[in-house]
Amino acid sequence: MPPASPKSSTKPTGLDCRMAVLGAGVRLTPHRREVFQVLAESTDHPTAYDVFNRVKDRSPNISLATVYNCLEHLTTSGAIKQVHVERSQARYCANLREHVHFHCDSCGKVSDALPTTDFDPAQFWQLPPGARVQNASVAIHGQCPDCAKNHSKSRH
């Protein structure tokens, strides 16, 4: 009888846990792991090009097409969210908690804006009678703190 292989002491990653919840139909490849890791470490909601530029340091042989395929798979499986801000390129977000996105109209930065209290979007917005909310996608526009500070300085 062959010796038992030692159990891996590797701690499951956030992606491993998320994939376990999503189900067995989601296959993780090394490239998908790298793309997810880049998104999990990002706070700026990168575009596909941004993800490609960041992930190619970790996986030099990855192509832009592969990054797009990874993003598509991770989005359709529910592991990440695709963020649309006006007519610009789609951005990607690994934060699956209920939140909206704040878009700085001056510098273009996109950041998460978490609710200060729990709320039901169906109770907050005046929706058609009988409507059921499945997903809320809201973008708030304005100026980030740095741009607002620079704008007020330039007025004086």
C-alpha positions as a Markdown table, in Angstrom:
| # | Residue | x | y | z |
|---|---|---|---|---|
| 1 | Met | 0.0 | 0.0 | 0.0 |
| 2 | Pro | 1.5 | 3.4 | -0.9 |
| 3 | Pro | 2.1 | 5.8 | 1.9 |
| 4 | Ala | -0.7 | 8.3 | 2.5 |
| 5 | Ser | 0.1 | 11.7 | 1.0 |
| 6 | Pro | 0.4 | 14.4 | 3.6 |
| 7 | Lys | -2.5 | 16.8 | 3.8 |
| 8 | Ser | -1.8 | 20.2 | 2.5 |
| 9 | Ser | -1.6 | 22.8 | 5.2 |
| 10 | Thr | -2.3 | 25.5 | 2.8 |
| 11 | Lys | -5.1 | 27.8 | 4.0 |
| 12 | Pro | -8.0 | 28.3 | 1.6 |
| 13 | Thr | -7.9 | 31.6 | -0.2 |
| 14 | Gly | -10.8 | 34.0 | -0.5 |
| 15 | Leu | -11.3 | 32.8 | -4.0 |
| 16 | Asp | -11.4 | 29.1 | -2.8 |
| 17 | Cys | -14.1 | 30.0 | -0.3 |
| 18 | Arg | -16.1 | 32.0 | -2.8 |
| 19 | Met | -15.9 | 29.2 | -5.4 |
| 20 | Ala | -17.0 | 26.6 | -2.8 |
| 21 | Val | -20.1 | 28.6 | -2.2 |
| 22 | Leu | -20.8 | 29.2 | -5.9 |
| 23 | Gly | -20.6 | 25.5 | -6.7 |
| 24 | Ala | -18.7 | 22.8 | -8.5 |
| 25 | Gly | -19.5 | 24.2 | -12.0 |
| 26 | Val | -16.8 | 26.9 | -11.6 |
| 27 | Arg | -13.4 | 25.6 | -12.7 |
| 28 | Leu | -10.4 | 27.5 | -11.3 |
| 29 | Thr | -7.3 | 27.8 | -13.5 |
| 30 | Pro | -4.0 | 29.3 | -12.5 |
| 31 | His | -4.8 | 32.4 | -14.6 |
| 32 | Arg | -8.2 | 32.8 | -13.1 |
| 33 | Arg | -6.6 | 32.7 | -9.7 |
| 34 | Glu | -4.1 | 35.4 | -10.6 |
| 35 | Val | -6.8 | 37.6 | -12.1 |
| 36 | Phe | -9.0 | 37.2 | -9.1 |
| 37 | Gln | -6.0 | 37.9 | -6.8 |
| 38 | Val | -5.3 | 41.2 | -8.7 |
| 39 | Leu | -8.9 | 42.2 | -8.2 |
| 40 | Ala | -9.0 | 41.3 | -4.5 |
| 41 | Glu | -5.9 | 43.4 | -3.9 |
| 42 | Ser | -7.3 | 46.4 | -5.9 |
| 43 | Thr | -9.3 | 49.2 | -4.5 |
| 44 | Asp | -9.5 | 51.2 | -7.7 |
| 45 | His | -11.9 | 49.0 | -9.8 |
| 46 | Pro | -9.5 | 48.3 | -12.6 |
| 47 | Thr | -10.4 | 47.9 | -16.3 |
| 48 | Ala | -9.4 | 44.7 | -18.2 |
| 49 | Tyr | -6.3 | 46.5 | -19.5 |
| 50 | Asp | -5.4 | 47.5 | -15.9 |
| 51 | Val | -5.9 | 43.9 | -14.8 |
| 52 | Phe | -3.7 | 42.7 | -17.7 |
| 53 | Asn | -0.9 | 45.1 | -16.9 |
| 54 | Arg | -0.9 | 44.0 | -13.2 |
| 55 | Val | -1.3 | 40.3 | -13.8 |
| 56 | Lys | 1.4 | 40.0 | -16.4 |
| 57 | Asp | 4.1 | 40.6 | -13.7 |
| 58 | Arg | 2.8 | 37.4 | -12.0 |
| 59 | Ser | 2.1 | 35.5 | -15.2 |
| 60 | Pro | 4.3 | 36.8 | -18.0 |
| 61 | Asn | 2.8 | 34.5 | -20.6 |
| 62 | Ile | -0.8 | 35.6 | -20.1 |
| 63 | Ser | -2.5 | 37.4 | -23.0 |
| 64 | Leu | -5.1 | 40.1 | -22.9 |
| 65 | Ala | -7.6 | 37.7 | -24.5 |
| 66 | Thr | -7.0 | 35.3 | -21.6 |
| 67 | Val | -7.5 | 38.1 | -19.1 |
| 68 | Tyr | -10.8 | 39.0 | -20.8 |
| 69 | Asn | -11.9 | 35.3 | -20.7 |
| 70 | Cys | -11.0 | 35.0 | -17.0 |
| 71 | Leu | -12.9 | 38.2 | -16.2 |
| 72 | Glu | -15.9 | 36.9 | -18.2 |
| 73 | His | -15.8 | 33.5 | -16.4 |
| 74 | Leu | -15.4 | 35.1 | -12.9 |
| 75 | Thr | -18.2 | 37.6 | -13.6 |
| 76 | Thr | -20.7 | 35.0 | -15.0 |
| 77 | Ser | -20.0 | 32.6 | -12.1 |
| 78 | Gly | -20.7 | 35.4 | -9.6 |
| 79 | Ala | -17.1 | 35.6 | -8.1 |
| 80 | Ile | -16.7 | 39.2 | -9.1 |
| 81 | Lys | -18.9 | 42.1 | -10.3 |
| 82 | Gln | -18.6 | 44.1 | -13.5 |
| 83 | Val | -19.0 | 47.8 | -12.9 |
| 84 | His | -20.3 | 50.2 | -15.5 |
| 85 | Val | -19.7 | 53.9 | -15.0 |
| 86 | Glu | -21.3 | 55.9 | -17.8 |
| 87 | Arg | -19.9 | 55.0 | -21.2 |
| 88 | Ser | -16.4 | 54.2 | -20.1 |
| 89 | Gln | -14.7 | 50.8 | -20.2 |
| 90 | Ala | -16.2 | 48.2 | -17.8 |
| 91 | Arg | -14.4 | 48.0 | -14.5 |
| 92 | Tyr | -14.2 | 45.0 | -12.1 |
| 93 | Cys | -14.9 | 44.7 | -8.4 |
| 94 | Ala | -14.2 | 41.7 | -6.1 |
| 95 | Asn | -16.3 | 43.2 | -3.3 |
| 96 | Leu | -19.6 | 41.2 | -3.3 |
| 97 | Arg | -21.1 | 43.0 | -0.3 |
| 98 | Glu | -24.0 | 45.4 | -1.0 |
| 99 | His | -22.5 | 48.7 | -2.0 |
| 100 | Val | -22.6 | 51.4 | -4.7 |
| 101 | His | -19.7 | 53.0 | -6.5 |
| 102 | Phe | -18.5 | 56.6 | -6.1 |
| 103 | His | -17.1 | 58.0 | -9.4 |
| 104 | Cys | -14.9 | 61.1 | -9.2 |
| 105 | Asp | -15.7 | 63.2 | -12.2 |
| 106 | Ser | -12.4 | 65.1 | -12.0 |
| 107 | Cys | -9.8 | 62.3 | -11.8 |
| 108 | Gly | -11.9 | 59.3 | -12.9 |
| 109 | Lys | -11.2 | 57.3 | -9.7 |
| 110 | Val | -14.0 | 54.7 | -8.8 |
| 111 | Ser | -14.3 | 53.6 | -5.1 |
| 112 | Asp | -16.7 | 51.5 | -3.1 |
| 113 | Ala | -19.3 | 53.3 | -1.0 |
| 114 | Leu | -20.8 | 51.0 | 1.6 |
| 115 | Pro | -24.2 | 51.7 | 3.1 |
| 116 | Thr | -24.1 | 53.2 | 6.6 |
| 117 | Thr | -27.1 | 51.1 | 7.6 |
| 118 | Asp | -28.9 | 48.0 | 6.3 |
| 119 | Phe | -31.6 | 48.9 | 3.9 |
| 120 | Asp | -33.8 | 47.3 | 1.3 |
| 121 | Pro | -33.6 | 49.0 | -2.1 |
| 122 | Ala | -37.2 | 48.2 | -2.7 |
| 123 | Gln | -38.1 | 50.2 | 0.3 |
| 124 | Phe | -35.7 | 53.0 | -0.4 |
| 125 | Trp | -36.6 | 53.7 | -4.1 |
| 126 | Gln | -40.1 | 54.3 | -5.4 |
| 127 | Leu | -40.5 | 51.3 | -7.7 |
| 128 | Pro | -43.4 | 50.1 | -9.8 |
| 129 | Pro | -46.0 | 48.2 | -7.7 |
| 130 | Gly | -45.1 | 44.5 | -7.4 |
| 131 | Ala | -41.4 | 45.0 | -8.6 |
| 132 | Arg | -38.8 | 42.7 | -7.0 |
| 133 | Val | -35.2 | 43.9 | -6.7 |
| 134 | Gln | -32.6 | 41.3 | -7.7 |
| 135 | Asn | -29.6 | 43.6 | -8.0 |
| 136 | Ala | -28.9 | 47.3 | -7.4 |
| 137 | Ser | -26.3 | 49.0 | -9.5 |
| 138 | Val | -25.9 | 52.6 | -8.5 |
| 139 | Ala | -23.1 | 55.1 | -9.3 |
| 140 | Ile | -22.7 | 58.3 | -7.3 |
| 141 | His | -20.8 | 61.1 | -9.0 |
| 142 | Gly | -18.9 | 64.0 | -7.5 |
| 143 | Gln | -15.3 | 64.8 | -6.5 |
| 144 | Cys | -13.1 | 62.6 | -4.4 |
| 145 | Pro | -11.5 | 64.2 | -1.3 |
| 146 | Asp | -8.2 | 65.0 | -3.1 |
| 147 | Cys | -9.9 | 66.6 | -6.1 |
| 148 | Ala | -12.3 | 68.5 | -3.9 |
| 149 | Lys | -9.4 | 69.9 | -1.9 |
| 150 | Asn | -7.5 | 70.8 | -5.0 |
| 151 | His | -10.5 | 72.5 | -6.5 |
| 152 | Ser | -11.2 | 74.6 | -3.4 |
| 153 | Lys | -7.5 | 75.6 | -3.3 |
| 154 | Ser | -7.6 | 76.8 | -7.0 |
| 155 | Arg | -10.6 | 79.0 | -6.2 |
| 156 | His | -8.7 | 81.0 | -3.6 |
